[in-house]
Amino acid sequence: MVRLVLIIFFVYTIILSIGSINCIDNNNLVTNQAALFVFGDSLFDAGNNNYINGPEKAWLPLIPPNLQPDNGNNQFTYGVSFASAGAGALAESFLGMVINLGTQLNNFKDVEKSLRSELGDAETKRVFSRAVYLFHIGANDYFYPFSANSSTFQSNSKEKFVDFVIGNTTFVIEEVYKMGGRKFGFLNVGPYECSPNSLIRDRTKIGSCFKPAAELIDMHNKKFPDVLRRLQRQLSGFRYALHDYHTSLSERINSPAKYGY
C-alpha cells in the first residue's frame, strides 16, 4: 500500500509539472488527459507477467498491461504499461522469465502501429507528443549476477557493467524520443540492497544490507542523472523529472513514524 501511494503521488507530480493537456477529438474519441506509457519492472507491472506464465500478479492495475488480451486501440490512447516484474535493461537478466526492456520497446512499437492504423499518423503523433513516459529499471540487473551466472558481469568491471545497464536504458529512451516522446519521468534504483531477500543473501551477515549490490546501485544512481542532463542538452524538447526513489524509500524504511506509518 505504501508503495502504491508513492507511485500515485510521483506520477501525479510529473503530470502537474509538465503542464496542462488540451482535449483532442477524433471520430468520437476524446482524450482529455495525457497518455501514460510505463516501462520497467515489478514496481510498475500491472499484470503483464500474468500473460507469460510468470508467477507475479498485480491486482490493482492503474494502467492496463500491454499484453492484456482485451486491450483495444482506444485503450492505448490513454496509455499502457509494458512493465514486467523481474525485468532488467539487460536481455540476460532472468532471460525467458520476464519481458526485458528491449522487448518492452518492441511492444511499444507494436502499439504505435495499432494507433496509426486506428487514428492516423497525425493523431498518433499528437498522442505521443503529449504523453508521459515513466521508467523504473535496473534493480534486477544488479541482483541477477548474484543469483545466476552473468557473462556480462563476469567479463567486465563493475563500472563497465553499470555502463551497459545505463546504455541499454538510454537507447530505449532515445528510441521513444524518436517516436515522438518528449516528456519523461524516471525513478532511480531504490534501496533494494536492504530488501528482505537481500538481508539473508550473505549467510555470514544475516540482517545486513547486501553490499555487492549496494555498490552497483550507488554507482548507477550517481551516473544516471548525468546521462539525463546530456539528453536534455542534445535532444530538442526533451523534458524530464527524476525522483530520488532510493532516498525517499530509505527514509520511510528507517523512520516510518515520521511519515505516518
N, C-alpha and C positions, 0 to 999 in steps of 0.2 A: 504494500500500500504506500509506504514511504517513497519507494522508487517511482511508482506511478504518479504521485503528486509532483515529484521533482521534474519528471519528464513533461507533464502538462504545463507546469509553470515555465519551463525553459522554452517550449515550443511557442507558448503564448507570448513570451517576451520577445522572441525572434520576430514574430509576425508584426507585433506592435512597433518594433524598432525599424523595420523595413518600410513601413508606411501603409497607407490605406489602399484598398484594392477596389477598382471600379467594376461595375457589373458588365457582363457580356451576354449577348443573346444570339443564339444561332439555332434555327429550326426548333424553337421552343425549348432549347437547352439553355438554362440561365445559371451562370456561375457568379455568385456574389461574394466569393471568398477566394483567396489564393489556394491553389492546389498544394498539397504537401506530399512530396515524394521522399521516402525514407529508405536509407541504405544502412546495413550494419549487422549487428549480432543479436544476442539474446535480450539486450536492453530494449530493442525495438521490434523483435519478432512478434508479429501479430497472428501467427499461425501458419506461416509458410512451411515449417518443418512437419506439420501435420500431413502435408501432401508429398513428402519424400520419404515416408516411412520412418520418420525420426521420432524420438521419444519426447520432445519438448512440445508443450501445449500452452497457448495463451488464451485465457477465457474472456478477456476484456479488450478486444482489439479496437484501438482508437482509429486506425487507418486500416482498410481492408487489406489482407495479404494478397500479394500479386498472384499466387498460384491457386487462389480460391476459385473453384470451377464455375460458379455462377456470376463471376465478375463480368460486367458489360462495359462498353466504351464510355457510357455516361458516367459510370462509377469512377473511371480513370480520370475524368476531368476534375475531380475533387482530390485526387492523389491516390497513392497506393504504397504499401510497404513491401519492399523487396528483402527486408532483413531476415536473417536466418540464425537461430541460436547455434552457437559454436563456430560461426563463420569467421574467417580472417581475410586479410588483404592478400595473403599468400595462398596459392592454389593447393599447396601441400598440407596446409593446416586442416586436420581432420578430413582429409580427402575422401569423398564418397559418402560422407555422413551429413554434409551441410551444403549450403549454397554460397560459395565463396564470392568475394566482392566483384571479381571479374565476371562471373556468371550473373550476378545481380545487375551489372551494367548491361549485359546482353538482354536480360529480361526487360530492362527499361527501354531498350531499343525496340523490342517487340511491341511494347505499349505505344511507343511513338508511331509505329507503323499502323497500329489499330486506330489510333486517334486521327492520323492523317487520312485514313480511309473513311472514317466517320465524319470528321469535321472539316477536312480540307487542310491544305498546308498553312494558310494564313491564320486560321483559328487555332490550330495546334501550336503554331509559333507564339501566339498570344498567351495561350495557357502556360507554355513552358517558360516564357519570359517573366510571367508574373508569379510563378510557383516558387515555393521554398523547398530547398533540398537539404535534408537533415542527415548527418553522418555520425555514427559511432562505430569505430572499427580499430582493431589492433590487439586487444587484450588476449584473444585466443592465439594469435601468432606468438605471443611472448610466453605462453604456457605450454603450447604444443611440444616444443623441443624437450621439455622436461617430462613429457608423458609418453613420447614415442621418438623414434629416430627421425631426425630432421637433417637431410643432406645439406640444405641451405645454411642451417645454423652451424653444423659441424665443419663446414668448409670455408667459413668466413669469420671475421672478427665480430664481436658483439656490435660494434658501431656500424659495420657494414650490413649486418643483419637488420638492424633498425632502419638503415637507409633503404633496404629493399622493401620493408613494410610501408614506409612513408612514400617511397617511389611508386609502388603499386596504387596506393591511395590517391596520390597526386594525379596519376594517369587517369583514373576514373573521374576525378573532379574536372580535369581538363576536357574529357570527353563529354561530360554533362554540359559543360560550358559551350562546347562546340554545337551541341544540340539545342542551345538556346537558354540554358540555365544561367541566372545572374545572381540569385540571392541564396546564400548558403548558410547553414548552421552546423556547428561542429561541437562535439564534446571530446575533450582529451581523454586519455585512458584513465579509468578510475583506479582506486587502491585495491586492485584485485590480489595483490601480493599478500593482503591481510584478510582475504575471504576465508570462510570456514574450511574449505577444501585446502587452501594454501597453508593454514595453520598446522596441518598434520602432514604436509608434504615432506618436510625434513624430520625424519624419525628421531634424530638426536636433539631436536629443538621443538618439541611439540608445544604448540601455543604461540610460537613466534612467527612473524611475517616471513614470507619466503623471499630471501634476499636476492637470489639469482634473477627472479622475475622482476623484483623491485628495481634492480639496476637497469634492466631493459626498458621498463615503463618510464622511469625517470628520464632516461636518455631520449625516449620518444617525445615526452611532453615538453622537453626543452627545445627539441629540433622543430617540431611541427608548427609552432607559431611563426617561425622564420619562413617556412615554406608558404604559409598563407599570406604573409606580408609580401613575399615575392610575387605570388599570383596576383595580388591586388595591384601591384605596380605594372605587371606585364599584360594583364587581361582587362581590356576596357569594359567598364560597367560591373566588374566582379565585386560583389559586396558580401561580407560575411560577419558572423558573430561566433566567437569561440568561448564556450563555457568551461571553466576550470572545474570539471566534474571530480577530479582527483581530490582537490582541496575541499570542495563542498561536501562530498560524501564522507571524507575523513573526519571533518568537523562534526558531522552528525553521528558518526560512529563513536567518536571519542567523547563527545559532550551532548548526549541525546536530550537531557533535560533542558538544555539551553534552547533547543528548537521545539520544545513541547512534547517530547516523546518519553 
